[in-house]
Amino acid sequence: MRSVFTKDLEVGKTYENKVLHIIQKKYPKAYIVDGYCKEWDIYIPELEKGIEVKSDRKSLYTGNIVIEIEFDGKPSALTTTKADWWVIYDGIKYNWFTVSNINKCIVENNLIYKEFIGRGDTKSKKAYLVKKEILYKYKENENRG
């Protein structure tokens, strides 16, 4: 039996590949970083920029996008990323954000993180549960690639 984490990782790789294909239309040297890299998932040598790909299909039901900042008492995701952009797949479309705009959204809307144990996790995480209608005001131009 595969764990929830393993299944989620496989699904995540599918989304990374889809985003990579979009990017490679304009930046053919872009590639997925092999192995574990908490800075970013995709690197674009032509721009010297990284992209993190996230998926939150559960947002179709909750109306929230989860923006993780800590896992098992250690900084993670938004607090450790070196990526310039995050692409968040919400179950319908790929939404592009600069990391600075995600941070701006959190600050400007006085968001407070929650602590919880996510599906498939055994340790707690801290994350912002950001309403999509709030976060999506901070999206970038969707015509990438």
N, C-alpha and C positions, 0 to 999 in steps of 0.2 A: 504494500500500500504506500502510495506516495503521500508525503506530508502536505499540508495546506501551503506551507512555505515553498516547497518544491514546485507545486502546481502554479502558485502565484509567480514564481521566478520564471517559469516557462512562458506564461502568458505575458509577463513583462518584457521578455526577450522579443516576442512577436511585435509588441508595440515599438520597441526600440528599432527593429528592422524597418517597420513602416515609416517611422520618422526619418531614419537614415536615407531611405529611398527618396523622400521628399527633398531632403537637404542636398543629396547628391545630384539632383537635377541642376542645381546652381553651383555647387561646390563638390566636384567629383572626387576629390581626395579625402572627403570626410569618412570617418570610420568609427566603428563601435570599439570601445576600449575593452579588451579581453580581460576576464577575471574580475575580481572585486576592486572597484575604484570608487571611493566615496566622494571624490571631487566632481565627477561627471560620468555619463554613459557614452556620449558621442563627442568626438573631437573634430574640429574643422581646422586643418592646418592653414588653409588659405586665409582665415581670419584670426588664427590663434585664439579660438574661443571654444568653450565646452558647453554641452547641452545635457541636462538631466531630464530623463523621461520618467514620468509618473503616471500611474493609472488609479482612478478612483471611480469604478463603475457603480459602487454602492451609492454614489452621489445622486444617481437617478432616483433613488428612493428617499434618501435623507435630505437632499437639497444642499448638503455641505461638502466641501472639499477638505480633506485632511492634509494639513501641512505640518509634518513631524519636525520637532526640534531636538528631541532627546529620546534615547532608547536605552533601557537598563541602566539609567543613571549617567549615561555618557552622551555628549553632544552628537547629534546625527542630522541627516537630511539638510534642512535649511541652515542650520548653524555650522555645518561642516562643508557645504558645497562650495566649490570654486567655479561652478558653472556660471555662464553669463545669462543663459536662458533655461527655463523649465518649460517642458511641454507636458501638459496634463491631459490625459485621455479620460473623458468623463462617461464613457460608454456610448457616446454619440459622435463626438468630434475631438480633434486635437486642438487644445487651447494653448497659445504661446504667451509666455510671460517673461519679462526680464526679472532676474532675482531682486533687483532693486525695487521693481514695482510690487512684488509680493511683500517685501519688507515695508514698503510705503503703505500698502493696504492695511497691514497689521497695525502700524503706528497710527495712521489717520483715523482708523475705526476703533481705536482703543480695545483691540481684541485681547482676550485673556485665554491662555492655553488651558487645556484639560489634561488630566492624567488618567489613562485607562490601559487595559490590556486588549490589544487588537486581535481580530480573528486570526488564528494560526500562530499567535505569539504566546510565549510563556512568561515573558517579562513585560513590565509596564513601559509605556511610552508617554511622552508629553507632546501634545500637538494642538495646533489651532484648528478648530472646526469652523471653516469660513463659509458663510452662505454664498452660493454660487452667484447670486445677483449682485453681491458686494464685490467679490473677487473679480468677476468678469468685467467690471468697470476698469480694471487695470490691465486688461489684455493688450497684447501687441497686435500689429497688423497680421492678419491670418494668411496673407499671400506669400508664404515662405517658399523658397526653392525655385 
